[in-house]
Structure formats: structure tokens, C-alpha cells
Amino acid sequence: MDEDVYQVVMERFHFINLEKGLDLSHEEVERNGKPFQIATLASNVLEEYFRAHSLIELEGFSRIVIHE
């Protein structure tokens, strides 16, 4: 049996369907720690990040400029 323990972030839909998708029961997951919700939608995580980091600058990348 594999002894490695991993932390995984997933949307609620996928968590509810663990048995169908990953053949894992909720009891098996809870043996390694209580699962907790960090967001209801992945888009909420992105929105929160961009609210806190509104002036992101990437070196080597620029916006697309259309010259007419």
C-alpha cells in the first residue's frame, strides 16, 4: 500500500463524485484529515487573487496592439 499522502484542491462537484471518478470513498479521504472547502467555484479563487493583485506586470510579455 502506498504511504504517500497528498493534498488536492478540487471543486465541490468533483469532491462529491470521488467514488465515481477516483474510486475513493469519503471515509478513506477523511482518514488522512478532514476535508475543507476553500471556495465554491474555481472562478471565485481567480477573482479573489486578481482583486488583491490588480497591477500584475509580466516581464517579457506585452499586450497585443493592433495597428490599423
C-alpha positions as CSV (number, residue, x, y, z in Angstrom):
1,M,0.0,0.0,0.0
2,D,1.2,3.5,-0.9
3,E,2.0,5.5,2.2
4,D,2.3,8.9,0.5
5,V,-0.4,11.5,1.5
6,Y,-1.3,14.2,-1.0
7,Q,-3.2,17.5,-0.6
8,V,-5.5,18.1,-3.5
9,V,-7.8,21.1,-4.3
10,M,-10.9,20.4,-6.3
11,E,-14.3,21.8,-6.9
12,R,-17.2,20.6,-4.8
13,F,-18.8,18.7,-7.8
14,H,-15.6,16.6,-8.1
15,F,-15.4,16.0,-4.3
16,I,-19.0,14.8,-4.2
17,N,-18.2,12.3,-7.0
18,L,-14.9,11.0,-5.6
19,E,-16.1,7.4,-5.7
20,K,-17.1,7.5,-9.4
21,G,-14.1,9.5,-10.6
22,L,-11.2,8.3,-8.4
23,D,-12.6,5.1,-6.7
24,L,-12.1,6.8,-3.3
25,S,-14.7,6.8,-0.5
26,H,-15.2,9.9,1.6
27,E,-14.3,7.7,4.7
28,E,-10.9,6.8,3.1
29,V,-10.2,10.5,2.4
30,E,-11.2,11.6,5.9
31,R,-8.7,9.1,7.5
32,N,-5.9,11.4,6.3
33,G,-7.5,14.6,7.6
34,K,-10.8,16.4,7.5
35,P,-11.6,17.9,4.1
36,F,-12.5,21.6,4.0
37,Q,-13.9,23.9,1.4
38,I,-11.8,26.9,0.3
39,A,-14.1,28.1,-2.5
40,T,-17.4,27.1,-4.1
41,L,-16.2,27.9,-7.7
42,A,-12.7,28.0,-9.2
43,S,-13.6,31.4,-10.7
44,N,-14.0,32.7,-7.1
45,V,-10.4,31.9,-6.4
46,L,-9.2,33.7,-9.5
47,E,-11.4,36.8,-8.7
48,E,-10.1,37.0,-5.2
49,Y,-6.5,36.7,-6.4
50,F,-6.9,39.4,-9.1
51,R,-8.7,41.7,-6.6
52,A,-5.6,41.5,-4.3
53,H,-3.1,41.7,-7.2
54,S,-4.5,44.2,-9.6
55,L,-1.3,45.6,-11.1
56,I,0.5,42.5,-12.2
57,E,3.4,43.1,-14.6
58,L,5.0,40.3,-16.6
59,E,8.5,40.8,-17.9
60,G,8.9,39.8,-21.5
61,F,5.2,39.9,-22.2
62,S,3.2,42.8,-23.6
63,R,-0.3,43.4,-24.6
64,I,-1.4,42.8,-28.1
65,V,-1.5,46.1,-30.0
66,I,-3.4,46.3,-33.3
67,H,-2.1,48.9,-35.7
68,E,-4.5,49.9,-38.4
